[in-house]
């Protein structure tokens, strides 16, 4: 039995409901209602054998030498532009207006924030150091510090309340968008901005992938191969959208990894440089 922390999505439902099984292993799923709460225990304590993992968190963990191995399994990918919000009455009309502004984000290391900071710069907005980033949590990976142009909100502060009160000019939220008519997106047309990103990069930004402990990858590689097979089988139950299924191999994921590494380097998110090949270190033979 392997301890696992994986969210419930269309691509994982067959696995978690028992529709996909294996004669080699059984997955014991931890009860983690908000899957991001599994990331810190995984990178700090190796609490699970198999865990969903935000791509930015994994890359920071790899740079810090944590004994984790990334698998070429995408669990969550989406365009990010609708997650950048401001008040309806704000003078912000586009990402170009964010220079010098106070932008709230749960953690500077948050993957959605990483993608959006890169997109903001590409859309003619400020570089990360030209805005003020207000954070509310540490990075999941111990030893990762915020850059000097980020500051921590006072304990007990609520990010959306600070935005509504005018203490923040914009915020980056996660997958759950607030239902609030007093807020709007910074990108005037998020769908058009998403299409522009697609035309530039021909990819959908990846938020969450899958990782295992290095101990499991080295000691029981056949189980890692079986986990990958099971996840891929479960994903076949989901029809692809108009842009096709998420990338499902090292080669297909290389542009995603390269862009994430470039963005993170530009944003002072990595303690040392990483190459795409280093990212896959430890991946068992037979997993492509």
Phi, psi and omega per residue, in radians:
X1 nan 2.381 3.122
X2 -1.964 2.347 3.045
X3 -1.301 2.248 -3.044
X4 -2.353 2.521 3.019
X5 -2.241 1.798 -3.083
X6 -2.440 2.329 3.117
X7 -1.241 2.872 3.124
X8 -1.725 1.993 3.133
X9 -2.366 2.967 3.024
X10 -0.933 -0.625 -3.084
X11 -1.358 -0.236 -3.139
X12 -2.035 -0.109 -3.003
X13 -1.069 -0.724 -3.132
X14 -1.112 -0.578 3.097
X15 -1.204 -0.780 -3.057
X16 -1.376 -0.429 3.116
X17 -1.514 -0.070 -3.137
X18 1.578 0.116 3.105
X19 -1.281 -0.388 3.062
X20 -2.061 2.102 -3.116
X21 -2.242 3.042 -3.117
X22 -2.521 2.467 3.019
X23 -1.331 -0.180 -3.064
X24 -1.655 -0.464 -3.012
X25 -2.741 2.853 2.980
X26 -2.277 2.439 3.140
X27 -1.725 2.214 3.080
X28 -1.740 1.782 -3.016
X29 -1.425 2.186 3.060
X30 -1.249 2.593 3.103
X31 -1.502 1.665 -3.136
X32 -2.192 1.601 -3.045
X33 -1.011 -0.655 3.070
X34 -1.938 1.841 -2.924
X35 -1.086 -0.458 3.128
X36 -1.096 -0.350 3.119
X37 -1.296 -0.124 3.054
X38 -1.524 -0.264 -2.976
X39 -1.220 -0.827 -3.137
X40 -1.097 -0.802 3.084
X41 -1.049 -0.560 3.132
X42 -1.233 -0.852 -3.050
X43 -1.333 -0.454 -3.097
X44 -1.624 -0.606 -3.003
X45 -2.122 -0.116 -3.031
X46 0.950 0.808 -3.010
X47 -1.187 -0.441 -3.097
X48 -2.092 2.793 3.006
X49 -1.427 -0.645 -3.089
X50 -2.307 2.299 -3.106
X51 -2.584 2.444 2.869
X52 -1.060 2.610 -3.081
X53 -2.686 2.310 3.018
X54 -1.118 2.441 -3.040
X55 -1.118 -0.680 3.130
X56 -1.145 -0.680 3.109
X57 -1.111 -0.776 -3.136
X58 -1.088 -0.756 -3.101
X59 -1.123 -0.653 3.047
X60 -1.158 -0.708 3.121
X61 -1.108 -0.704 3.116
X62 -1.126 -0.732 3.124
X63 -1.126 -0.481 3.132
X64 -1.595 0.057 3.061
X65 1.376 0.358 3.123
X66 -1.223 2.478 -3.036
X67 -1.413 1.166 3.118
X68 -2.136 2.673 3.133
X69 -2.212 2.236 3.140
X70 -1.441 2.420 3.071
X71 -1.915 2.550 -3.122
X72 -1.369 1.071 3.138
X73 -2.259 2.046 3.125
X74 -1.661 2.201 3.127
X75 -1.822 -0.492 -3.132
X76 -2.584 2.256 3.088
X77 -2.575 2.414 -3.136
X78 -2.838 2.775 2.937
X79 -1.284 2.593 -2.908
X80 -1.862 -0.164 -2.898
X81 -1.095 -0.505 -3.116
X82 -1.328 -0.100 -3.124
X83 -1.552 -0.028 -3.139
X84 -1.800 1.966 -2.963
X85 -2.117 2.686 2.988
X86 -2.488 3.106 3.099
X87 -1.324 2.659 -3.141
X88 -0.985 -0.700 -3.062
X89 -1.504 0.075 -3.079
X90 -1.103 2.622 3.050
X91 -1.407 -0.072 3.089
X92 -1.258 2.143 -3.127
X93 -2.001 -0.259 -3.130
X94 -2.866 2.991 3.085
X95 -1.006 -0.451 3.138
X96 -1.093 -0.364 -3.096
X97 -1.540 0.115 -3.056
X98 -1.542 -0.056 3.128
X99 -1.068 2.248 3.125
X100 1.350 -0.033 -3.097
X101 -1.475 2.782 3.088
X102 -1.650 2.050 -3.066
X103 -2.044 2.157 3.130
X104 -1.557 2.486 3.065
X105 -2.648 2.483 -3.073
X106 -0.875 -0.882 3.071
X107 -2.538 2.544 3.116
X108 -1.050 -0.481 -3.118
X109 -1.425 -0.076 -3.109
X110 -0.988 2.382 -3.068
X111 -1.144 -0.728 3.098
X112 -1.026 -0.727 3.086
X113 -1.098 -0.691 3.114
X114 -1.038 -0.864 -3.141
X115 -1.096 -0.753 -3.071
X116 -1.189 -0.663 3.098
X117 -1.075 -0.693 3.083
X118 -1.136 -0.730 -3.141
X119 -1.168 -0.729 3.118
X120 -0.974 -0.813 3.138
X121 -1.104 -0.711 3.134
X122 -1.188 -0.458 -3.112
X123 -1.574 0.236 3.110
X124 1.570 0.155 3.100
X125 -1.510 -3.079 -3.086
X126 -1.265 2.714 2.947
X127 -1.234 2.798 -3.055
X128 -0.920 -0.713 -3.081
X129 -1.235 -0.168 -3.129
X130 -1.611 0.018 3.012
X131 -2.108 2.963 3.057
X132 -1.867 2.143 -3.088
X133 -1.803 2.137 -3.128
X134 -1.865 2.071 -3.051
X135 -1.950 2.854 -3.058
X136 -2.189 -0.209 -3.121
X137 -2.504 2.764 2.980
X138 -1.273 2.915 2.976
X139 -1.119 2.675 3.060
X140 -1.097 -0.568 -3.074
X141 -1.538 2.130 3.110
X142 -1.087 2.421 3.113
X143 1.644 -0.124 3.082
X144 -1.568 2.093 -3.116
X145 -1.804 2.632 3.027
X146 -1.194 2.660 3.090
X147 -1.244 2.917 -3.058
X148 -1.157 -0.319 -3.135
X149 -1.595 0.224 3.019
X150 -1.964 2.608 3.117
X151 -2.356 2.741 -3.096
X152 -1.707 2.306 3.044
X153 -1.135 2.718 3.095
X154 -1.087 2.570 3.133
X155 -0.948 2.421 3.093
X156 1.495 -0.067 3.134
X157 -1.293 2.578 3.113
X158 -1.918 2.250 -3.009
X159 -1.089 -0.828 -3.105
X160 -1.205 -0.611 3.082
X161 -1.110 -0.692 3.095
X162 -1.133 -0.641 3.095
X163 -1.143 -0.828 -3.121
X164 -1.102 -0.555 -3.138
X165 -1.431 -0.077 -3.126
X166 1.465 0.132 3.103
X167 -1.378 -0.312 2.990
X168 -2.184 2.600 3.127
X169 -1.599 -0.479 -3.139
X170 -2.739 2.833 3.089
X171 -2.470 2.742 3.004
X172 -1.955 2.100 3.117
X173 -1.772 -3.118 3.139
X174 -1.732 -2.408 -3.079
X175 -1.291 -0.458 -3.096
X176 -1.647 1.958 -3.131
X177 -1.506 2.336 3.111
X178 -1.182 2.435 3.082
X179 -1.583 1.523 -3.012
X180 -2.493 1.913 -3.129
X181 -1.142 -0.211 3.113
X182 -1.443 -0.037 -3.141
X183 -2.074 2.719 3.093
X184 -2.575 2.959 3.129
X185 -1.415 2.542 3.067
X186 -1.189 -0.703 3.051
X187 -1.265 2.108 -3.093
X188 -0.994 -0.611 3.138
X189 -2.374 1.554 -3.083
X190 -1.009 -0.632 -3.139
X191 -1.137 -0.722 3.103
X192 -1.162 -0.664 3.102
X193 -1.159 -0.650 3.081
X194 -1.120 -0.731 3.111
X195 -1.112 -0.651 3.098
X196 -1.121 -0.703 3.087
X197 -1.089 -0.777 3.126
X198 -1.035 -0.748 -3.138
X199 -1.149 -0.584 3.115
X200 -1.286 -0.735 -2.911
X201 -2.056 -0.279 -3.132
X202 0.962 0.805 3.100
X203 -2.708 2.732 2.931
X204 -1.746 2.222 -3.122
X205 -0.977 2.337 -3.130
X206 -1.626 2.263 3.090
X207 -1.701 -0.910 -3.040
X208 -2.162 2.415 3.026
X209 -2.185 -2.814 -3.119
X210 -2.180 2.484 3.062
X211 -2.421 2.848 3.093
X212 -2.327 2.902 3.049
X213 -1.256 2.612 3.086
X214 -1.100 -0.580 3.120
X215 -1.033 -0.753 3.116
X216 -1.188 -0.761 -3.102
X217 -1.095 -0.653 -3.118
X218 -1.470 -0.614 -3.050
X219 -1.527 -0.581 -3.120
X220 -2.370 1.122 -3.096
X221 -1.056 -0.490 -3.141
X222 -1.139 -0.542 3.100
X223 -1.266 -0.620 3.089
X224 -1.143 -0.763 3.085
X225 -1.044 -0.661 -3.140
X226 -1.217 -0.661 3.065
X227 -1.047 -0.791 3.121
X228 -1.070 -0.776 3.130
X229 -1.029 -0.770 -3.106
X230 -1.127 -0.750 3.126
X231 -1.124 -0.689 3.139
X232 -1.204 -0.637 3.077
X233 -1.133 -0.758 3.127
X234 -1.069 -0.641 -3.089
X235 -1.211 -0.388 -3.122
X236 -1.171 -0.278 3.114
X237 -1.290 -0.194 -3.078
X238 -1.807 2.077 3.107
X239 -1.161 2.460 3.135
X240 -1.179 2.648 3.072
X241 -1.463 -2.944 -3.055
X242 -1.123 -0.337 3.135
X243 -1.766 0.143 3.094
X244 1.538 3.006 -3.133
X245 -1.243 2.812 3.075
X246 -1.080 2.692 3.095
X247 -1.036 2.488 -3.023
X248 -2.371 0.605 3.062
X249 -2.724 2.856 3.091
X250 -1.010 -0.780 -3.097
X251 -1.115 -0.761 -3.124
X252 -1.189 -0.513 -3.122
X253 -1.500 -0.167 -3.067
X254 -0.986 -0.793 3.101
X255 -1.054 -0.620 3.106
X256 -1.134 -0.835 -3.127
X257 -1.101 -0.769 -3.125
X258 -1.078 -0.760 -3.125
X259 -1.196 -0.724 3.106
X260 -1.068 -0.734 3.109
X261 -1.119 -0.701 3.135
X262 -1.138 -0.838 3.124
X263 -1.024 -0.799 -3.084
X264 -1.164 -0.612 3.064
X265 -1.134 -0.782 3.135
X266 -1.141 -0.404 -3.060
X267 -1.800 0.231 3.135
X268 0.984 0.765 -3.110
X269 -1.803 -0.198 -3.074
X270 -1.994 2.346 3.115
X271 -1.303 -0.285 3.084
X272 -2.729 2.766 3.135
X273 -1.162 2.603 3.057
X274 -2.243 2.546 3.006
X275 -1.787 2.740 3.091
X276 -0.996 -0.619 3.135
X277 -1.161 -0.645 3.094
X278 -1.082 -0.581 -3.096
X279 -1.030 -0.602 -3.073
X280 -1.667 0.145 -3.111
X281 -0.975 2.316 3.115
X282 1.652 -0.140 -3.132
X283 -1.115 2.178 -3.095
X284 -1.081 2.615 3.023
X285 -1.001 2.523 3.132
X286 1.595 -0.097 3.048
X287 -1.880 1.982 -3.077
X288 -2.160 nan nan
